[in-house]
Amino acid sequence: MEVRRTVPVKLDVDSDDAALLRETVDEFLWAANYVVDHAWQGNYKTTSKAQLQEETYDEVRDQTRLHANLVQNARNKAADAVQGVVARWKQGEYAGEPHFSTPTVVYDKRCAAFHDESVSLATVDGRIEAQYVLPDGDRDTPHSRYLDNDDYEVTSAELHNKDGEWFLHLRTKAEMESDTSEQATTGHSTVLGVDLGVNQLAVASTGTFWSGHEFDHWRREYENRRADLQQCGSRHAHENIQAVGRKETGRFKMMLHRIANGIIEEATENGCTVIAFEELTGIRDRLSGASWGHKWAFERLYEYVEYKAELHGINVEQVDPENTSRRCSTCGFTHPDNRESESFECLKCGYENHADYNAAKNIGLRYLRRNQTGDGGGAPVGVRLNRGTLNANGEYEPPAGESGQSGSPRESPITRTEGSG
Ligand SMILES: [Zn+2]
């Protein structure tokens, strides 16, 4: 299955190139209208692209300076419009002859080259190069989601002119894995709970940990570099501090992308259709030792997971974080003394495990309860543990093909440490 997104980008075009683009637009629209007029002749409207190509191509090439592929794209635009009118007639609706006047040109890879930060476009007189005017890369925008994302590929684009400014509407596509379709049709969903923290940046209910060690190491490292530069105090030092900041942001983003990919992998390997996080609002106040840097990192991580998950047909949700670290995921007993720093030991039933792992399971369970008591339609939901699944009644199911005792999951967490680099 494919996911398609259109991303508009503004182009940086000088006046000479703008003049060429205007002429290209004029000739492209002329060509498309010429083909429509031709298709419209006679009682039967011609809708076949091959036939229209044969009957109009030479004349359009003679009358315009358009690149051969732009002639074909104009013909396709015309044929699509005529087909649309014929389809409406078949529905008994009224539709007149199409006419194109909006300034647009359709580009594909044969008459344009789409680079990361610029594009090369065929015009009536050779090609022009135009830089994209991109927003700040730190913000979450369609550009950072789809253009800076290797999973998405630019397949074609439409050039637009609006109030004298040039824009390219880039069409991107990505392949989406369809191995979740079976669960989607049976209505069964499995949730991966994810706990966020300082010592462990993320812990999944499957027992996989992503350590915060590398994050802390580099934060200290960059802080020291900034402090050293601050002592110099010169303008040059100030510029260097900004450079350190950019480098820091870039390194952290790469790290967060790796963790996000790891979480997605964890979810797909375990057949999860939902990834549940705790609510991010107020997270800095809830976690002791969390800085603004952590808050920033959790927000980025959530965004990365959210858009990467979309490609796999996985939903990402946030649940109420109250007591997820104090509640026993086995018996439900909630008490602040159940937890002491990284260890969780239930005062009631004696369940012992890593505190963040216990919290990750609670996050998954909270999603599951919310969706079974609410308007979720009563579809079965399970929380994926490191071995097997836990359902809303607290019943444990071992993984398929293995024998396991109900109610006694073997679940000491496996630690997976993120490689540095
Ligand atoms: Zn307990």
Boltz pocket constraint, residues with backbone or C-beta under 6 A from the ligand:
constraints:
  - pocket:
      binder: B
      contacts: [[A, 328], [A, 329], [A, 330], [A, 331], [A, 332], [A, 333], [A, 346], [A, 347], [A, 348], [A, 349], [A, 350], [A, 351]]
      max_distance: 6.0
